[in-house]
Amino acid sequence: MTRAARFDVTTTGETMIRLSVPPGERLERADKLDMYPGGAEANLAVALARMGRRTAWAGGLPANPLGRWLANHLRVAGVDLDGVVWSDTGRMGTYYVEFASPPRATQVIYDRAGSVAANLTPADVRWDHLLDTRLLHLTGITPPLSDGCRAIVVEACARARAAGIPISFDVNFRSKLWSAQEAGEFIVPLVQGVDLFFCGRGDAKNLLGLNGEAEDVVRRLAKLTRAEVVVLTLADEGVIAWDGKQMLHEPAKPVTIIDRPGAGDALAAGVIHGWLDGDLRRGLQTGVVLAALCLSQYGDMIYTTPDEVAALMETPGVTLVR
């Protein structure tokens, strides 16, 4: 009898400290900063844990108060940290966010070079822990951080395929980490035949040269990647998915935006939540609700419950519960 996997979803990558100022304030004149944890892979693990899934995040953290502060946020959400590499040397990566309203664009400044996470290599990874899962989730943010991080992602995919473990990959392109050409040339061979492939409409155009109607783009992404399921995110238009048989579309939920970072990770978490139950349509519906909840809260990591999500899926637009 085959032993059941310990986790529903595992993931690896860098999680950082986010320091931000509110809309209307400028970083260069700020006298205080709001502090939140943030990192695409950990954001997704937290969202799924809050939906009742068994998740684990593996990465590198400094053995100091900042590392413990970040770990505490993940533990509170229910994310397993047995695969974390704790280092007595090195630093936490940070990033700064200056929120803005038109005509200014929100600005992100990274300060992550030389972090503990960036210094990891495949030899540091507890592979037995990371691969004890129903699904391995990776993103395009980790490979450009360092040669070691790139090697970890490549080896993770190879080991998962060899073990028959499904793989989920989110492009999550960051222009401040690598060029669109470099990202596309690395990602396309890596993701051939993955089980879930997430891509934003802008990334499909800029990295992969795919533009046009959403249904045409998602089909072309499927042909390019040979992924079992392709999910194309459409910002305020919602999300569309193609599994080779059916085209599914779910519109975005109306929301007053408080804080943008993390919404894409929340959406991916919702899709994965449904996919794990064999219900992709339900996954899209869950994803747009989680994305809206993330946009309506401060910080990258979502705070919610399965009951709240279910209520919002059934009765959208509720403004007062008593």
C-alpha positions in Angstrom: 0.0 0.0 0.0 1.4 3.4 -1.0 1.9 5.9 1.9 -0.1 9.1 1.5 1.9 12.2 1.0 2.6 14.3 4.1 1.6 17.6 2.4 -0.8 18.8 -0.2 1.5 21.4 -1.5 5.2 22.2 -0.9 7.2 25.1 -2.3 10.6 26.7 -2.1 11.9 30.3 -2.7 12.8 33.4 -0.9 10.6 35.2 1.6 11.5 38.7 2.6 10.6 41.6 4.8 8.4 44.2 3.0 8.7 47.8 4.1 6.1 50.1 2.7 4.6 53.5 2.9 0.9 54.3 2.4 -0.5 55.9 -0.8 0.4 59.5 -1.0 3.6 59.2 1.0 7.1 59.1 -0.7 9.9 56.8 0.5 12.4 59.6 0.5 10.5 61.6 3.1 9.0 58.7 5.1 9.6 58.7 8.9 8.0 55.3 9.5 7.5 52.1 7.5 4.9 49.3 7.7 6.5 45.9 8.0 5.1 42.7 6.5 6.4 39.3 5.4 6.3 38.7 1.7 7.4 36.2 -0.9 5.4 34.6 -3.8 5.9 31.0 -2.7 5.3 31.6 1.0 2.2 33.7 0.2 0.7 30.8 -1.7 1.6 28.3 1.1 -0.1 30.6 3.7 -3.2 31.0 1.6 -3.6 27.3 1.1 -2.9 26.6 4.8 -5.7 29.1 5.7 -8.0 27.1 3.5 -7.2 23.9 5.5 -4.5 22.5 3.2 -1.3 20.9 4.5 1.5 23.0 3.2 5.3 23.4 3.7 7.7 26.2 2.7 11.4 25.5 2.4 13.9 28.4 2.1 16.8 30.0 4.0 16.4 32.3 7.0 19.0 33.9 9.3 19.0 32.6 12.8 18.2 36.1 14.3 15.1 38.0 15.4 14.2 38.9 11.8 14.3 35.3 10.6 12.3 34.2 13.6 9.8 37.0 13.1 9.2 35.8 9.5 9.0 32.2 10.6 6.4 33.1 13.2 4.1 34.5 10.6 4.2 31.3 8.6 3.7 29.1 11.7 0.7 31.0 12.8 -0.9 30.4 9.4 -0.2 26.7 9.7 2.7 26.3 7.3 5.3 23.6 8.1 8.9 24.9 8.3 10.8 21.7 8.9 12.6 22.2 5.5 13.9 25.7 6.4 17.7 26.2 6.4 18.7 28.3 9.4 22.0 30.2 9.0 24.2 31.9 11.7 25.5 34.2 9.0 23.8 36.2 6.2 20.8 38.4 6.0 17.2 38.7 5.2 16.2 40.1 1.9 14.0 43.1 2.0 12.0 45.1 -0.4 10.4 48.5 -0.2 7.1 49.5 -1.7 6.0 53.1 -2.5 2.3 52.8 -3.2 0.9 55.4 -5.7 -2.2 56.5 -7.5 -2.3 57.6 -11.2 -0.5 59.2 -12.8 2.4 57.7 -10.7 3.0 54.0 -10.7 3.7 52.0 -7.5 7.4 51.5 -7.2 9.3 48.5 -5.7 12.9 48.6 -4.6 14.7 45.3 -3.9 17.5 44.9 -1.3 18.0 41.2 -1.4 21.5 40.5 -2.8 23.5 38.1 -0.7 20.6 36.9 1.4 20.6 33.6 3.1 18.0 32.3 0.6 20.1 33.5 -2.4 23.1 31.6 -1.1 21.4 28.2 -0.9 22.4 25.4 -3.3 20.7 22.0 -4.1 22.9 20.4 -1.4 21.1 22.5 1.3 17.6 21.2 0.3 15.9 18.5 2.3 14.6 16.7 -0.8 12.8 14.0 1.2 10.7 16.7 2.9 10.1 18.9 -0.2 9.0 16.0 -2.3 6.7 14.4 0.3 3.7 16.1 -1.4 0.8 15.9 -3.7 2.0 18.9 -5.6 5.3 20.9 -5.9 4.8 24.6 -6.6 7.6 26.7 -8.1 7.9 30.2 -9.5 9.9 32.2 -11.9 11.1 34.6 -9.2 13.6 32.1 -7.6 15.8 31.2 -10.6 17.3 34.6 -11.2 18.3 35.2 -7.6 21.5 33.2 -7.9 23.2 30.3 -9.7 22.4 28.2 -6.6 18.7 29.1 -6.7 18.5 28.4 -10.4 20.0 25.0 -9.8 17.5 24.3 -7.0 14.6 25.0 -9.3 16.0 22.8 -12.1 16.8 19.9 -9.7 13.4 20.2 -8.0 11.6 19.8 -11.3 13.8 16.8 -12.3 13.4 15.1 -8.9 9.6 15.7 -8.9 9.2 14.3 -12.5 11.3 11.2 -11.5 9.1 10.6 -8.5 5.9 11.2 -10.4 5.0 14.2 -8.3 2.8 16.9 -10.1 4.4 20.3 -10.6 2.8 23.7 -10.6 4.7 26.7 -12.0 3.9 30.4 -11.9 5.9 32.6 -14.3 5.8 35.6 -11.9 8.2 37.6 -14.1 10.2 40.3 -12.3 12.0 42.7 -14.7 14.3 43.9 -11.9 15.7 40.4 -11.6 16.3 39.3 -15.2 15.4 40.2 -18.8 12.2 39.0 -20.5 14.3 37.2 -23.1 16.4 35.4 -20.4 13.3 34.5 -18.4 11.5 33.1 -21.5 14.5 31.0 -22.6 14.8 29.5 -19.2 11.2 28.9 -18.3 9.9 27.3 -21.5 12.2 24.2 -21.5 11.8 23.9 -17.8 8.0 23.7 -17.7 7.4 21.2 -20.5 4.5 19.0 -19.4 3.9 20.5 -16.0 0.5 19.9 -14.5 -0.4 23.5 -13.8 1.1 26.5 -15.5 0.2 30.0 -14.4 1.0 33.1 -16.5 -0.2 36.7 -16.6 -1.4 38.2 -19.9 1.5 40.7 -19.8 4.1 38.0 -19.2 2.7 35.9 -22.1 3.2 38.8 -24.4 6.5 40.2 -23.1 8.3 36.9 -22.4 6.7 34.5 -24.9 5.5 36.8 -27.7 1.9 35.6 -27.3 -0.7 38.4 -27.8 -4.3 38.5 -28.8 -7.6 37.3 -27.5 -7.4 35.5 -24.1 -8.7 32.2 -25.4 -6.2 32.2 -28.2 -3.3 33.0 -25.9 -4.2 30.3 -23.4 -4.4 27.7 -26.2 -1.0 28.8 -27.6 0.5 28.7 -24.1 -0.7 25.1 -23.8 0.9 24.2 -27.1 4.1 25.9 -26.1 4.4 24.4 -22.7 2.5 21.1 -23.1 1.1 21.8 -19.6 -1.9 19.8 -18.6 -3.7 22.9 -17.4 -2.9 26.5 -18.3 -4.2 29.4 -16.3 -4.0 32.9 -17.7 -4.6 35.7 -15.3 -6.3 38.8 -16.7 -6.0 41.3 -13.9 -9.4 43.1 -13.4 -11.0 40.8 -16.0 -10.5 37.7 -13.9 -8.9 34.5 -15.0 -9.2 31.9 -17.8 -8.1 28.3 -17.9 -7.7 25.6 -20.5 -7.3 21.9 -19.8 -7.3 20.7 -23.4 -11.0 19.9 -23.2 -12.8 22.9 -21.7 -12.3 26.6 -21.6 -13.2 28.1 -18.2 -13.5 31.8 -17.4 -14.2 33.4 -14.0 -14.6 37.2 -13.8 -12.8 39.1 -11.1 -14.7 40.1 -8.0 -15.5 43.8 -7.3 -13.1 45.1 -4.7 -11.8 48.3 -3.2 -8.0 47.9 -3.5 -6.1 48.5 -0.3 -2.8 46.7 -1.1 -1.8 45.0 -4.4 1.1 42.7 -3.7 0.2 39.0 -3.2 -3.1 38.9 -5.1 -1.7 36.8 -7.9 -0.4 34.3 -5.4 -3.7 34.2 -3.7 -5.5 33.5 -7.0 -3.0 30.7 -7.8 -3.7 29.2 -4.3 -7.4 29.2 -5.0 -7.0 27.4 -8.3 -4.7 24.8 -6.8 -7.2 24.3 -3.9 -9.8 23.3 -6.5 -7.4 21.4 -8.6 -6.5 19.2 -5.7 -10.1 18.2 -5.4 -10.4 17.6 -9.1 -12.6 20.6 -9.6 -10.9 23.3 -11.8 -14.0 25.4 -12.1 -14.3 25.6 -8.3 -10.7 26.4 -8.2 -11.1 29.5 -10.4 -14.1 30.6 -8.3 -12.0 30.2 -5.1 -9.1 32.0 -6.7 -10.9 35.2 -7.6 -12.3 35.4 -4.1 -8.9 34.9 -2.5 -7.4 37.5 -4.8 -10.1 40.0 -3.9 -9.6 39.3 -0.2 -5.9 39.8 -0.6 -6.4 43.1 -2.4 -8.7 44.3 0.4 -6.1 43.7 3.2 -2.8 45.1 4.1 0.2 42.9 3.4 1.1 40.2 0.9 -0.2 37.2 3.0 -3.9 36.7 3.2 -5.9 36.3 6.4 -9.1 34.4 5.9 -11.0 31.2 6.7 -12.7 28.5 4.5 -16.1 29.7 5.9 -15.4 33.3 4.9 -14.4 32.3 1.4 -17.4 30.0 1.0 -19.7 32.7 2.1 -18.3 35.2 -0.4 -18.5 32.7 -3.2 -22.2 32.2 -2.5 -23.3 35.7 -1.4 -20.9 38.3 -3.0 -21.3 41.9 -2.1 -22.2 41.4 1.6 -21.2 44.6 3.4 -22.3 43.8 7.0 -22.6 40.5 8.9 -24.3 40.6 12.3 
